Amino acid sequence: MNCFLVKDSLEAEGLLESECLIDGDMSETVVIFTHGAGANMRSCFMERMAKGLSQSNIGVVRFNLPYMRANEIDGKRRPPDRAPKLLKDFNLHIEAIKDKFAPKRLFLMGKSMGGRMAAMVAEKTSVDGVICLGYPFIPLKGGDPRLAPIELSQAPLCVIQGERDKFGGRELVESWPIMHQTQLYWLVDGDHSFVPRKSSGMTEDMNLGIAISCCIDFIQGQKNA
């Protein structure tokens, strides 16, 4: 795993510099992988997904969003920044990564909130596809389902979801017509992080392996589309 620093473009916008982690070959297909609200780019989930994709000749870049970068400096726990700041930061990273590596194909992937931001970015920024891992459909504090990013995304979209995800399980999500326009994969008995119960006969490793395979199938499918 290598790393590189995004600095000048971020500082020009009043944002903290950003260390990006790199797995795999960055010359052909690159996935920019963004974390969820509570765990940063170095979490076990992020690490395992990135390593799995990189073994199939896919380059993966991870970075921390602004509030997580601040958290790492002083150790304080902050809530996520508001969407406009996250989207600006996301787009600045996309441009920096394109300038540095000039990949032939570029995909966005995010865990939970990161997947929602990726879909929102793809409304106005051209990418080859978006992958949402555990999409946060239902706000836990109540409110309408977060379907607008999926409806407005201009890129092909893949959602990989645990069957019993508290942010949107199988029975509910499949009832929404907009989901028929996405590639939707279900992980048996998985929760929001794809972890199944022992009684299901599945394991976390099995579900993560399936998730990685689904990502690869989606990415390869866009090449042939």
URFEN-V764104 format. One record per backbone hydrogen bond with DSSP energy under -0.5 kcal/mol. CO is the residue of the C=O (numbers start at 1). NH is the residue of the N-H. Records with the same first field share a line. If there is no record, write none. Layout:
CO: NH + NH
//
This chain:
2: 22
4: 20
5: 7
6: 18
7: 11
8: 12
9: 13
10: 13 + 15
11: 14
18: 6 + 20
20: 4
21: 62
22: 2
23: 60
27: 104
28: 30 + 104 + 105
29: 59
30: 107
31: 33 + 61
32: 34 + 109
33: 63
34: 111
40: 43
43: 47
44: 48
45: 49
46: 50
47: 51
48: 52
49: 53
50: 54
51: 55
53: 56 + 58
54: 57
59: 31
60: 23
61: 33
62: 21
63: 35
65: 68 + 69
66: 70
67: 71
68: 72
69: 73
70: 74
71: 75
76: 78
82: 85 + 86
83: 87
84: 88
85: 89
86: 90
87: 91
88: 92
89: 93
90: 94
91: 95
92: 96
93: 97
94: 98
95: 99
96: 100
97: 101 + 102
98: 102
105: 30
106: 128 + 129
107: 32
108: 131
109: 34
110: 112 + 133
111: 114
112: 115 + 116
113: 117
114: 118
115: 119
116: 120
117: 121
118: 122
120: 123
121: 124 + 125
122: 154
129: 108
130: 158
131: 110 + 133
132: 134 + 160
133: 112
135: 137
137: 139 + 146
139: 142
145: 147
147: 150 + 151
148: 152
149: 153
156: 130
157: 183
158: 132
159: 161 + 185
160: 134
161: 187
162: 165
163: 170
165: 168
167: 137 + 138
169: 173
170: 174
172: 175
173: 176
175: 177
176: 179
177: 180
178: 181
179: 182
182: 184
183: 159 + 185
185: 161
186: 188
187: 163 + 190
190: 164
191: 194
195: 191
197: 200 + 202
198: 201
203: 207
204: 208
205: 209
206: 210
207: 211
208: 212
209: 213
210: 214
211: 215
212: 216
213: 217
214: 218
215: 219
216: 220
217: 221
218: 222
219: 223
220: 224
221: 225
//
